Amino acid sequence: MSQHSILIVEDEHTLRRLLEYRLGKQYNVRTAANGEEALERIKEEVPRLIISDIMMPKMDGFALQAALQEMDHTKAIPFIFLTAKADEASRLKGRRTGVDDYITKPFDIDQLLSRVDRLLERTAQFQNQLDAKIGQDFSQKLMPKKMPSAPGYRALFHSAPKEHGGGDIFDATQPRPGTYFITIGDVMGKGLQAKFYAFSFLGYIRSTMHAMLRNTSSPAELMTRVNQVLMDDPPLEDTFASLLLIRWEPERNLITYANAGHCRPVLIGPRGAEIVPYSDMILGLDAGATFKDTSLVLQPGSALISYTDGLLEQVMKSGEQLGEEGILQHANSAYGKADPVQSLLTSVLDDSVESKFGDDVLMFWLEREASKDRQSRGPAPRWFSPFSEGTES
């Protein structure tokens, strides 16, 4: 049975029961004997479609439609009018008031069912187009208008929302000269609801950073505060998010990050690719959760690759998900290419079951240019304790 809810408003008992029986085989059907009863049913649940008689006691069909037009949450409900009146005046009045269809009694039940199907299909198409437009608007607001830039570096970015988009977020800000903060995250959920929460969540992150950067530049301390805000704010109390917060200081070639359950980044260079270690609990689970800073010096010719789980969970021809090992393999193949991000994504799709990604995919590639006189096999990255920030000597 379809999950679409249909409200039948008809004062004739026999016809009302017949319509309930026939439509009830395909839809979730409720009934009312007049317009006043219909308004009470609509308070309980807003239907996807109303099939209403015109001539009824207490409140007729036109009065019911007029009442629903006064309320924002009911004014767009599609209407099919049933009437024994075949005169053109009633039909024209129905058209003027926004009636979607008009059927004169007696009618063929199969014809009514066909019209119901077409009207619900058309309504669904319109809703999908509207959702796509809203999702696109949110996606544009959740992504930066330009990439951070610094001498000796290049920053590459790719974002491809699936359908209406989910909860992937990315932000790049420069709160003070010489220091950038990169935010990559994923709010749990799919579709427009996740997109809305992601938009709200990114606002929390930005305001928290703005308030705290006067006293600290530690990603871990910022992450701790974001988690507390997420736990304390009722509208987002059931929202969970993974988040990677990176502080990048290009003049020192220093990257410091805190990771709250997000996909672990990849560090790649002439010596190959490896997973950057350490991750803490995702945000929104524990108000007392703590986070730690991890630092590394990005060597010439090396790049830090960050991504969301849409890439990690892509199903490959082997039947397995890509996973971290698969990302390392494809990152090695893409390293040194003119557009390594596109090369990596194309390579993954070539080995995938489907020719497109099954979920939102976001990737950020931050690369330090190689020195002209450096050897083909450079030094390994320099790591610092995850319990305290390091400095380059």
SVG drawing of the C-alpha trace seen along z (x, -y; Angstrom):
<svg xmlns="http://www.w3.org/2000/svg" viewBox="-27 -39 96 48">
<polyline fill="none" stroke="black" stroke-width="0.4" points="0.0,0.0 1.2,-3.5 2.0,-5.7 0.1,-8.6 -2.7,-9.8 -6.1,-10.7 -9.0,-12.4 -12.5,-11.6 -15.2,-14.2 -18.6,-12.9 -22.0,-13.1 -23.5,-10.2 -22.7,-7.2 -22.7,-4.5 -20.5,-6.4 -18.1,-7.3 -17.7,-3.7 -17.3,-2.6 -14.5,-5.2 -12.9,-4.2 -12.9,-0.6 -11.5,-1.0 -8.9,-3.7 -7.9,-1.9 -6.4,0.9 -3.7,-1.5 -3.6,-4.4 -4.0,-5.4 -7.6,-6.6 -9.6,-8.6 -13.1,-9.9 -15.3,-12.8 -19.0,-13.4 -18.8,-17.2 -16.3,-20.1 -16.4,-20.6 -15.4,-17.0 -12.8,-17.3 -11.1,-20.2 -10.9,-18.1 -9.3,-15.2 -6.8,-17.6 -5.8,-18.8 -4.8,-15.3 -2.8,-14.7 -2.5,-16.8 -3.4,-14.6 -1.6,-14.5 -4.9,-14.7 -8.5,-15.6 -11.5,-14.1 -14.5,-16.2 -18.2,-16.4 -19.4,-20.0 -23.0,-19.9 -22.8,-18.9 -24.5,-20.0 -22.8,-22.3 -19.8,-23.1 -19.8,-22.5 -16.7,-21.7 -16.1,-25.3 -16.2,-26.5 -13.8,-23.7 -11.3,-24.6 -11.6,-28.3 -10.8,-27.5 -7.7,-25.5 -6.5,-28.2 -6.2,-30.5 -3.6,-28.3 0.0,-28.0 0.4,-24.4 -2.8,-23.3 -3.2,-25.7 -1.2,-23.5 -3.2,-20.3 -4.5,-19.0 -8.3,-18.9 -10.6,-16.7 -14.2,-17.8 -17.1,-15.4 -20.6,-16.7 -23.9,-15.8 -24.2,-19.2 -23.1,-19.2 -23.6,-22.9 -20.6,-24.9 -20.9,-27.5 -19.9,-25.1 -17.1,-23.8 -15.7,-27.3 -16.0,-28.2 -13.9,-25.2 -11.3,-26.1 -11.1,-29.7 -10.5,-28.6 -7.6,-26.3 -9.3,-22.9 -7.0,-20.4 -9.7,-18.1 -13.5,-18.0 -15.5,-14.8 -19.3,-14.7 -21.4,-12.0 -22.1,-9.3 -18.5,-8.5 -16.4,-5.4 -14.3,-4.4 -11.4,-3.3 -11.4,-6.7 -11.2,-8.3 -8.4,-6.0 -6.5,-6.9 -6.9,-10.6 -5.8,-10.2 -2.6,-8.4 -1.8,-11.1 -2.4,-13.9 -0.3,-12.4 2.5,-11.6 2.4,-15.2 2.5,-16.5 5.4,-14.3 7.4,-15.5 6.7,-19.1 7.9,-18.3 11.0,-16.7 11.9,-19.7 11.3,-22.0 13.4,-19.8 16.2,-19.8 16.1,-23.6 16.2,-24.0 18.9,-21.4 21.0,-23.2 20.6,-26.5 21.7,-24.9 24.6,-23.2 25.9,-26.5 25.7,-28.1 27.5,-25.1 30.5,-25.3 33.2,-28.1 33.2,-30.5 37.0,-30.3 39.8,-28.1 42.5,-29.2 45.8,-30.1 49.4,-30.5 52.7,-30.7 54.2,-27.3 50.8,-25.5 47.8,-24.4 44.4,-23.6 42.0,-21.4 38.3,-20.8 35.5,-18.6 31.9,-18.3 29.1,-16.3 25.9,-16.0 23.7,-13.0 20.2,-14.0 18.9,-16.6 22.1,-16.5 23.0,-15.3 24.9,-16.7 28.4,-17.2 30.0,-20.5 33.2,-22.3 34.5,-25.7 37.8,-27.6 38.4,-30.8 41.5,-33.0 40.8,-34.5 44.2,-36.1 47.0,-36.6 49.0,-33.5 46.6,-31.1 43.7,-29.2 41.0,-27.0 39.6,-24.2 36.4,-22.6 35.2,-19.3 32.3,-17.4 29.2,-15.2 25.9,-15.7 24.2,-12.3 21.2,-11.8 20.1,-12.1 18.2,-14.6 16.9,-18.0 16.7,-17.4 20.4,-16.6 21.1,-19.6 19.2,-21.9 21.0,-20.6 24.3,-20.9 23.6,-24.5 22.7,-25.3 25.6,-23.3 28.1,-25.2 26.7,-28.4 27.5,-27.1 31.0,-26.3 31.6,-29.7 30.2,-31.6 32.2,-29.4 35.4,-30.0 34.8,-33.7 34.2,-33.9 37.1,-31.7 39.9,-32.5 40.8,-35.6 41.8,-33.2 42.9,-30.0 43.8,-28.7 43.7,-25.0 41.4,-22.9 40.8,-20.6 39.6,-23.3 37.3,-24.7 36.0,-21.1 35.2,-20.7 33.2,-23.9 31.3,-23.0 30.4,-19.6 29.1,-21.4 26.9,-23.7 25.6,-20.8 24.7,-19.0 23.1,-22.0 21.0,-23.4 17.5,-21.7 16.9,-22.1 20.1,-20.1 20.0,-17.7 19.4,-14.6 22.0,-15.7 25.2,-13.8 28.1,-14.9 31.7,-13.9 34.1,-16.8 37.7,-17.4 39.0,-20.8 42.4,-21.8 44.6,-24.7 47.0,-25.4 50.0,-27.7 51.6,-27.7 54.6,-29.9 55.6,-27.2 54.3,-24.3 52.5,-23.2 49.1,-21.5 47.4,-20.9 44.1,-19.1 41.4,-17.6 39.3,-14.8 35.8,-14.0 35.0,-10.7 35.5,-11.9 37.2,-9.9 40.9,-9.8 42.9,-11.9 45.6,-10.6 49.1,-12.0 50.8,-11.3 54.1,-12.2 57.1,-10.7 57.4,-8.0 53.8,-6.8 50.5,-7.3 49.5,-6.6 46.5,-7.2 46.9,-10.1 46.3,-8.6 44.0,-9.5 40.3,-10.2 38.1,-11.0 34.3,-10.5 31.8,-12.0 30.0,-15.1 26.7,-15.1 27.1,-11.9 28.8,-12.9 28.8,-16.4 32.1,-15.6 34.0,-14.3 37.5,-15.6 39.6,-16.1 43.3,-16.2 45.5,-18.1 47.8,-16.3 50.4,-18.2 52.5,-17.5 55.0,-19.4 54.0,-19.0 57.2,-18.2 57.8,-19.4 55.9,-17.4 53.4,-16.1 49.7,-16.5 47.0,-16.1 43.8,-14.5 40.5,-14.9 37.2,-13.4 33.7,-12.3 32.3,-8.8 30.6,-8.9 34.0,-8.0 34.9,-5.6 31.7,-3.6 31.6,-3.4 30.9,0.2 33.5,1.7 33.3,4.5 34.7,6.8 31.5,6.4 33.4,4.7 33.4,1.0 36.4,-1.1 37.7,-1.6 40.9,-3.2 43.1,-0.7 41.3,-1.4 41.7,-5.1 45.4,-4.7 45.7,-2.6 43.9,-5.2 45.6,-8.1 49.0,-6.6 47.8,-6.3 46.6,-9.9 49.7,-11.4 51.7,-13.5 48.7,-14.0 47.8,-17.5 44.4,-17.1 44.9,-14.5 41.4,-14.8 39.6,-14.2 42.1,-11.4 41.4,-9.7 37.6,-9.9 37.7,-8.7 39.9,-5.8 37.5,-4.8 34.5,-4.9 36.3,-2.8 36.5,-0.1 33.0,-0.6 29.9,1.5 28.0,-1.6 29.2,-4.4 28.4,-7.1 28.8,-7.5 26.1,-6.1 26.3,-9.0 27.5,-12.6 31.2,-12.9 33.5,-15.7 37.3,-15.9 39.9,-18.5 43.5,-18.1 46.1,-20.4 49.5,-20.1 52.9,-21.7 54.8,-22.1 58.0,-20.1 61.4,-21.9 63.1,-22.0 66.3,-20.6 64.8,-17.9 65.5,-14.2 62.9,-11.9 62.5,-10.2 62.1,-12.9 62.0,-12.6 59.1,-11.1 56.6,-13.5 57.4,-14.8 54.8,-13.9 54.1,-15.3 52.4,-13.9 48.6,-13.9 48.6,-15.2 50.2,-18.5 51.0,-20.8 54.4,-20.6 56.5,-23.3 58.9,-23.1 62.5,-23.5"/>
</svg>
